[in-house]
Amino acid sequence: MVFAIAGLIVAFLLILLFSNRPMRHCRWRAQGRGNGEKSCKFRCMACGAETITADGQPPRECLRPGRRP
């Protein structure tokens, strides 16, 4: 019982340490191809921000309009 509680506490602390707070609400979805071979257009379902990435991977930072970097 004690180990289960300690395990839950450790798991909670690890989630807090490794979670990306600025990207917590971002939900990027591919919306089609960009101009290049690997490029892809993405749209955030949470705020509506749109961008095209050259590598075809979703952005790693929040692009919400009006958000300070």
C-alpha atoms as one frame of an Amber mdcrd trajectory, in Angstrom:
protein
   0.000   0.000   0.000   2.796   2.400   0.915   4.638   1.560  -2.321   1.513
   2.259  -4.384   1.078   5.693  -2.832   4.786   6.466  -3.246   4.580   5.328
  -6.879   1.630   7.621  -7.554   3.456  10.567  -6.006   6.567   9.875  -8.094
   4.465   9.550 -11.268   2.715  12.848 -10.549   6.035  14.626  -9.973   7.488
  13.226 -13.206   4.468  14.434 -15.153   4.903  17.913 -13.682   8.606  17.971
 -14.508   8.364  16.711 -18.076   5.112  18.289 -19.258   5.430  21.123 -21.753
   3.265  23.840 -20.190   3.220  26.243 -23.176   2.014  23.437 -25.471  -0.446
  21.825 -23.071  -3.586  22.960 -24.912  -2.223  22.763 -28.478  -3.752  20.077
 -30.691  -2.052  20.212 -34.092  -3.782  18.461 -37.010  -2.418  18.081 -40.536
  -4.529  20.007 -43.037  -2.781  19.022 -46.278   0.511  19.540 -48.061   2.558
  22.705 -48.214   4.630  23.849 -51.199   7.596  21.521 -50.696   7.962  17.754
 -50.916   7.985  17.153 -47.154   6.218  20.313 -46.017   2.829  20.034 -44.378
   0.173  22.527 -43.317  -0.989  22.280 -39.706  -3.879  23.867 -37.821  -4.295
  24.005 -34.037  -7.722  22.726 -33.035  -7.580  24.629 -29.723  -6.917  28.181
 -30.962  -7.076  28.084 -34.770  -3.436  29.019 -35.446  -2.135  27.811 -38.821
   1.411  27.192 -40.050   3.389  25.254 -42.637   6.375  23.217 -41.486   9.236
  22.231 -43.786   9.816  18.810 -42.216   6.188  17.655 -42.116   6.175  17.487
 -38.301   3.782  19.507 -36.107   5.190  22.671 -34.479   6.878  22.362 -31.097
   5.745  25.747 -29.801   2.414  27.441 -29.366   1.582  29.797 -32.244  -1.610
  31.224 -30.747  -2.178  34.800 -31.977  -1.409  37.376 -29.289   0.676  34.967
 -27.195   3.965  36.324 -25.891   7.035  34.185 -26.734
